């Protein structure tokens, strides 16, 4: 199915608390994941919350990657949204998984801007949901 973009919603469970608190590590992992996927990085911004938790965005020429962490729960919510067909979101996901060390993961993959629905008055979306023990 042709679409303008692909959006992968990632949930990482059981990540080490110290990893989820480390702003510099999270930023490095997100940037390296974007590079590994073939994305063109335009810029990034990351913020550490008090007492802890990190939120960040990598703006890429093809769209964006975002992350929000809850160290007290060992949890990270990550979005990988890319346009076109040149970026490999799976490479980005695998890189993040390897370095953020979740015990379990869940993903939802969505096609965004499905071309068949552009002029359809009753569009039908599709999403693929997966849960994978790490």
Residue, then its C-alpha position, 0 to 999 in steps of 0.5 A: x500500500x502506497x503511503x506518504x510516511x511510516x509511523x512506528x510507535x515504540x514502547x520499551x519496558x524494563x529498561x535500566x533506570x540509570x539508562x532512562x535518566x541519562x540525557x546524553x546517552x539517550x541523545x547519542x542513541x537517538x542520533x545514532x539510530x537516525x544515522x543507522x536508518x539512513x536519515x538525514x539529521x537536521x537538528x535535535x533538542x533534549x531536555x532533562x526533567x527534575x527529578x528525572x526523565x528525558x524528552x527529546x526530538x531529532x528532526x530529520x529531513x524525512x520527518x522526526x524521531x521522539x523519545x520520552x522516558x520514565x526512569x522510575x518505571x524503566x519505560x520509554x515511549x519512542x516515535x519514529x516517523x519517516x516520509x518516503x521509502x529510503x529510511x529503514x525504521x527497523x534499523x533505527x528500532x534495532x539500534x535503540x533496542x540494543x543500546x537502551x536495553x529493554x526487557x520487553x518491547x511493543x510496536x505499532x506500525x502505521x502507514x500515514x497519508x495512505x494515497x488510496x484514501x486521499x480522495x476517499x470519503x470513508x478512508x480505511x487505515x491499517x496498523x500492525x501491532x507487535x509485542x516482542x519479549x526481548 
